[in-house]
Amino acid sequence: MSIGTIIVLIVLAVVVVLIIRKIVSDRKNGKSCCGSGCTYCAMNEDCNNKRENS
């Protein structure tokens, strides 16, 4: 592997770790990663039950 390939792999790994960390943090704070309304969502009942119980 060349040095360029190694640098790109390290940068990609850091970005993936940061994304996963953000998702986990948002879930712990009760934020949804869904960007739309719940009307047509298959998990509508589960999400609404969690919000009501909180």
Jmol script that loads the backbone (N, CA, C; Angstrom):
load data "model"
ATOM      1  N   MET A   1       0.832  -1.184   0.000  1.00  0.00           N
ATOM      2  CA  MET A   1       0.000   0.000   0.000  1.00  0.00           C
ATOM      3  C   MET A   1       0.875   1.246   0.000  1.00  0.00           C
ATOM      4  N   SER A   2       0.418   2.211  -0.745  1.00  0.00           N
ATOM      5  CA  SER A   2       1.165   3.470  -0.782  1.00  0.00           C
ATOM      6  C   SER A   2       0.741   4.361   0.380  1.00  0.00           C
ATOM      7  N   ILE A   3       1.519   5.379   0.648  1.00  0.00           N
ATOM      8  CA  ILE A   3       1.234   6.300   1.744  1.00  0.00           C
ATOM      9  C   ILE A   3      -0.088   7.038   1.514  1.00  0.00           C
ATOM     10  N   GLY A   4      -0.398   7.336   0.244  1.00  0.00           N
ATOM     11  CA  GLY A   4      -1.658   8.003  -0.086  1.00  0.00           C
ATOM     12  C   GLY A   4      -2.864   7.155   0.273  1.00  0.00           C
ATOM     13  N   THR A   5      -2.789   5.875  -0.016  1.00  0.00           N
ATOM     14  CA  THR A   5      -3.868   4.952   0.305  1.00  0.00           C
ATOM     15  C   THR A   5      -4.065   4.854   1.813  1.00  0.00           C
ATOM     16  N   ILE A   6      -2.983   4.796   2.538  1.00  0.00           N
ATOM     17  CA  ILE A   6      -3.058   4.698   4.001  1.00  0.00           C
ATOM     18  C   ILE A   6      -3.701   5.958   4.583  1.00  0.00           C
ATOM     19  N   ILE A   7      -3.331   7.119   4.070  1.00  0.00           N
ATOM     20  CA  ILE A   7      -3.896   8.374   4.572  1.00  0.00           C
ATOM     21  C   ILE A   7      -5.398   8.433   4.293  1.00  0.00           C
ATOM     22  N   VAL A   8      -5.801   8.033   3.085  1.00  0.00           N
ATOM     23  CA  VAL A   8      -7.223   8.034   2.745  1.00  0.00           C
ATOM     24  C   VAL A   8      -7.988   7.076   3.646  1.00  0.00           C
ATOM     25  N   LEU A   9      -7.448   5.902   3.905  1.00  0.00           N
ATOM     26  CA  LEU A   9      -8.107   4.933   4.783  1.00  0.00           C
ATOM     27  C   LEU A   9      -8.242   5.478   6.209  1.00  0.00           C
ATOM     28  N   ILE A  10      -7.235   6.145   6.701  1.00  0.00           N
ATOM     29  CA  ILE A  10      -7.292   6.722   8.048  1.00  0.00           C
ATOM     30  C   ILE A  10      -8.351   7.819   8.113  1.00  0.00           C
ATOM     31  N   VAL A  11      -8.390   8.676   7.105  1.00  0.00           N
ATOM     32  CA  VAL A  11      -9.388   9.748   7.075  1.00  0.00           C
ATOM     33  C   VAL A  11     -10.795   9.160   7.030  1.00  0.00           C
ATOM     34  N   LEU A  12     -11.009   8.164   6.190  1.00  0.00           N
ATOM     35  CA  LEU A  12     -12.322   7.525   6.105  1.00  0.00           C
ATOM     36  C   LEU A  12     -12.706   6.862   7.422  1.00  0.00           C
ATOM     37  N   ALA A  13     -11.767   6.209   8.079  1.00  0.00           N
ATOM     38  CA  ALA A  13     -12.040   5.564   9.358  1.00  0.00           C
ATOM     39  C   ALA A  13     -12.437   6.599  10.405  1.00  0.00           C
ATOM     40  N   VAL A  14     -11.758   7.737  10.426  1.00  0.00           N
ATOM     41  CA  VAL A  14     -12.085   8.801  11.381  1.00  0.00           C
ATOM     42  C   VAL A  14     -13.485   9.341  11.115  1.00  0.00           C
ATOM     43  N   VAL A  15     -13.828   9.555   9.859  1.00  0.00           N
ATOM     44  CA  VAL A  15     -15.153  10.059   9.506  1.00  0.00           C
ATOM     45  C   VAL A  15     -16.237   9.072   9.933  1.00  0.00           C
ATOM     46  N   VAL A  16     -16.035   7.798   9.689  1.00  0.00           N
ATOM     47  CA  VAL A  16     -17.011   6.775  10.076  1.00  0.00           C
ATOM     48  C   VAL A  16     -17.174   6.744  11.597  1.00  0.00           C
ATOM     49  N   VAL A  17     -16.090   6.812  12.324  1.00  0.00           N
ATOM     50  CA  VAL A  17     -16.162   6.806  13.789  1.00  0.00           C
ATOM     51  C   VAL A  17     -16.937   8.029  14.293  1.00  0.00           C
ATOM     52  N   LEU A  18     -16.682   9.182  13.705  1.00  0.00           N
ATOM     53  CA  LEU A  18     -17.397  10.391  14.114  1.00  0.00           C
ATOM     54  C   LEU A  18     -18.889  10.302  13.811  1.00  0.00           C
ATOM     55  N   ILE A  19     -19.248   9.737  12.675  1.00  0.00           N
ATOM     56  CA  ILE A  19     -20.658   9.570  12.321  1.00  0.00           C
ATOM     57  C   ILE A  19     -21.346   8.625  13.296  1.00  0.00           C
ATOM     58  N   ILE A  20     -20.713   7.508  13.589  1.00  0.00           N
ATOM     59  CA  ILE A  20     -21.299   6.545  14.529  1.00  0.00           C
ATOM     60  C   ILE A  20     -21.435   7.169  15.911  1.00  0.00           C
ATOM     61  N   ARG A  21     -20.438   7.915  16.335  1.00  0.00           N
ATOM     62  CA  ARG A  21     -20.490   8.584  17.644  1.00  0.00           C
ATOM     63  C   ARG A  21     -21.642   9.581  17.713  1.00  0.00           C
ATOM     64  N   LYS A  22     -21.873  10.305  16.641  1.00  0.00           N
ATOM     65  CA  LYS A  22     -22.976  11.270  16.583  1.00  0.00           C
ATOM     66  C   LYS A  22     -24.330  10.570  16.647  1.00  0.00           C
ATOM     67  N   ILE A  23     -24.466   9.472  15.932  1.00  0.00           N
ATOM     68  CA  ILE A  23     -25.724   8.719  15.937  1.00  0.00           C
ATOM     69  C   ILE A  23     -26.009   8.166  17.331  1.00  0.00           C
ATOM     70  N   VAL A  24     -25.005   7.602  17.974  1.00  0.00           N
ATOM     71  CA  VAL A  24     -25.181   7.062  19.323  1.00  0.00           C
ATOM     72  C   VAL A  24     -25.535   8.178  20.301  1.00  0.00           C
ATOM     73  N   SER A  25     -24.873   9.304  20.188  1.00  0.00           N
ATOM     74  CA  SER A  25     -25.154  10.451  21.055  1.00  0.00           C
ATOM     75  C   SER A  25     -26.588  10.942  20.866  1.00  0.00           C
ATOM     76  N   ASP A  26     -27.024  11.035  19.614  1.00  0.00           N
ATOM     77  CA  ASP A  26     -28.388  11.475  19.342  1.00  0.00           C
ATOM     78  C   ASP A  26     -29.417  10.498  19.901  1.00  0.00           C
ATOM     79  N   ARG A  27     -29.162   9.213  19.770  1.00  0.00           N
ATOM     80  CA  ARG A  27     -30.096   8.210  20.299  1.00  0.00           C
ATOM     81  C   ARG A  27     -30.195   8.308  21.817  1.00  0.00           C
ATOM     82  N   LYS A  28     -29.066   8.520  22.483  1.00  0.00           N
ATOM     83  CA  LYS A  28     -29.083   8.646  23.940  1.00  0.00           C
ATOM     84  C   LYS A  28     -29.858   9.879  24.389  1.00  0.00           C
ATOM     85  N   ASN A  29     -29.848  10.918  23.551  1.00  0.00           N
ATOM     86  CA  ASN A  29     -30.563  12.157  23.870  1.00  0.00           C
ATOM     87  C   ASN A  29     -31.996  12.143  23.361  1.00  0.00           C
ATOM     88  N   GLY A  30     -32.449  11.024  22.812  1.00  0.00           N
ATOM     89  CA  GLY A  30     -33.820  10.883  22.359  1.00  0.00           C
ATOM     90  C   GLY A  30     -34.127  11.496  21.020  1.00  0.00           C
ATOM     91  N   LYS A  31     -33.112  11.860  20.272  1.00  0.00           N
ATOM     92  CA  LYS A  31     -33.337  12.440  18.952  1.00  0.00           C
ATOM     93  C   LYS A  31     -33.495  11.317  17.935  1.00  0.00           C
ATOM     94  N   SER A  32     -34.277  11.585  16.918  1.00  0.00           N
ATOM     95  CA  SER A  32     -34.501  10.606  15.863  1.00  0.00           C
ATOM     96  C   SER A  32     -33.583  10.893  14.694  1.00  0.00           C
ATOM     97  N   CYS A  33     -33.144   9.853  14.028  1.00  0.00           N
ATOM     98  CA  CYS A  33     -32.331  10.050  12.830  1.00  0.00           C
ATOM     99  C   CYS A  33     -33.225  10.094  11.599  1.00  0.00           C
ATOM    100  N   CYS A  34     -34.507   9.981  11.822  1.00  0.00           N
ATOM    101  CA  CYS A  34     -35.485  10.074  10.745  1.00  0.00           C
ATOM    102  C   CYS A  34     -35.758  11.545  10.465  1.00  0.00           C
ATOM    103  N   GLY A  35     -35.758  11.927   9.215  1.00  0.00           N
ATOM    104  CA  GLY A  35     -35.940  13.329   8.891  1.00  0.00           C
ATOM    105  C   GLY A  35     -37.346  13.707   8.467  1.00  0.00           C
ATOM    106  N   SER A  36     -38.266  12.756   8.489  1.00  0.00           N
ATOM    107  CA  SER A  36     -39.598  13.071   7.991  1.00  0.00           C
ATOM    108  C   SER A  36     -40.659  12.772   9.031  1.00  0.00           C
ATOM    109  N   GLY A  37     -41.892  12.959   8.662  1.00  0.00           N
ATOM    110  CA  GLY A  37     -43.006  12.698   9.557  1.00  0.00           C
ATOM    111  C   GLY A  37     -43.199  11.209   9.772  1.00  0.00           C
ATOM    112  N   CYS A  38     -44.014  10.878  10.723  1.00  0.00           N
ATOM    113  CA  CYS A  38     -44.210   9.479  11.103  1.00  0.00           C
ATOM    114  C   CYS A  38     -45.431   8.848  10.453  1.00  0.00           C
ATOM    115  N   THR A  39     -46.159   9.583   9.650  1.00  0.00           N
ATOM    116  CA  THR A  39     -47.418   9.099   9.105  1.00  0.00           C
ATOM    117  C   THR A  39     -47.263   7.782   8.358  1.00  0.00           C
ATOM    118  N   TYR A  40     -46.295   7.684   7.490  1.00  0.00           N
ATOM    119  CA  TYR A  40     -46.154   6.496   6.653  1.00  0.00           C
ATOM    120  C   TYR A  40     -45.007   5.591   7.098  1.00  0.00           C
ATOM    121  N   CYS A  41     -44.449   5.851   8.248  1.00  0.00           N
ATOM    122  CA  CYS A  41     -43.322   5.060   8.745  1.00  0.00           C
ATOM    123  C   CYS A  41     -43.806   3.720   9.285  1.00  0.00           C
ATOM    124  N   ALA A  42     -43.078   2.664   8.989  1.00  0.00           N
ATOM    125  CA  ALA A  42     -43.425   1.334   9.482  1.00  0.00           C
ATOM    126  C   ALA A  42     -43.252   1.229  10.997  1.00  0.00           C
ATOM    127  N   MET A  43     -42.404   2.064  11.565  1.00  0.00           N
ATOM    128  CA  MET A  43     -42.141   2.031  13.012  1.00  0.00           C
ATOM    129  C   MET A  43     -42.952   3.096  13.758  1.00  0.00           C
ATOM    130  N   ASN A  44     -43.982   3.621  13.149  1.00  0.00           N
ATOM    131  CA  ASN A  44     -44.767   4.706  13.714  1.00  0.00           C
ATOM    132  C   ASN A  44     -45.241   4.405  15.130  1.00  0.00           C
ATOM    133  N   GLU A  45     -45.840   3.255  15.337  1.00  0.00           N
ATOM    134  CA  GLU A  45     -46.376   2.919  16.664  1.00  0.00           C
ATOM    135  C   GLU A  45     -45.272   2.800  17.702  1.00  0.00           C
ATOM    136  N   ASP A  46     -44.160   2.199  17.340  1.00  0.00           N
ATOM    137  CA  ASP A  46     -43.054   2.041  18.288  1.00  0.00           C
ATOM    138  C   ASP A  46     -42.468   3.383  18.683  1.00  0.00           C
ATOM    139  N   CYS A  47     -42.257   4.261  17.721  1.00  0.00           N
ATOM    140  CA  CYS A  47     -41.711   5.580  18.021  1.00  0.00           C
ATOM    141  C   CYS A  47     -42.658   6.377  18.900  1.00  0.00           C
ATOM    142  N   ASN A  48     -43.918   6.372  18.571  1.00  0.00           N
ATOM    143  CA  ASN A  48     -44.889   7.133  19.344  1.00  0.00           C
ATOM    144  C   ASN A  48     -45.031   6.595  20.757  1.00  0.00           C
ATOM    145  N   ASN A  49     -44.951   5.275  20.928  1.00  0.00           N
ATOM    146  CA  ASN A  49     -45.027   4.691  22.270  1.00  0.00           C
ATOM    147  C   ASN A  49     -43.838   5.113  23.114  1.00  0.00           C
ATOM    148  N   LYS A  50     -42.658   5.164  22.525  1.00  0.00           N
ATOM    149  CA  LYS A  50     -41.461   5.566  23.249  1.00  0.00           C
ATOM    150  C   LYS A  50     -41.549   7.026  23.657  1.00  0.00           C
ATOM    151  N   ARG A  51     -42.081   7.872  22.777  1.00  0.00           N
ATOM    152  CA  ARG A  51     -42.213   9.291  23.092  1.00  0.00           C
ATOM    153  C   ARG A  51     -43.221   9.522  24.202  1.00  0.00           C
ATOM    154  N   GLU A  52     -44.328   8.772  24.180  1.00  0.00           N
ATOM    155  CA  GLU A  52     -45.360   8.944  25.200  1.00  0.00           C
ATOM    156  C   GLU A  52     -44.883   8.444  26.561  1.00  0.00           C
ATOM    157  N   ASN A  53     -44.080   7.387  26.577  1.00  0.00           N
ATOM    158  CA  ASN A  53     -43.610   6.807  27.842  1.00  0.00           C
ATOM    159  C   ASN A  53     -42.479   7.599  28.454  1.00  0.00           C
ATOM    160  N   SER A  54     -41.836   8.464  27.692  1.00  0.00           N
ATOM    161  CA  SER A  54     -40.686   9.214  28.195  1.00  0.00           C
ATOM    162  C   SER A  54     -41.106  10.359  29.053  1.00  0.00           C
TER     163      SER A  54
END
end "model"
wireframe off; spacefill off
backbone 0.3
color backbone group
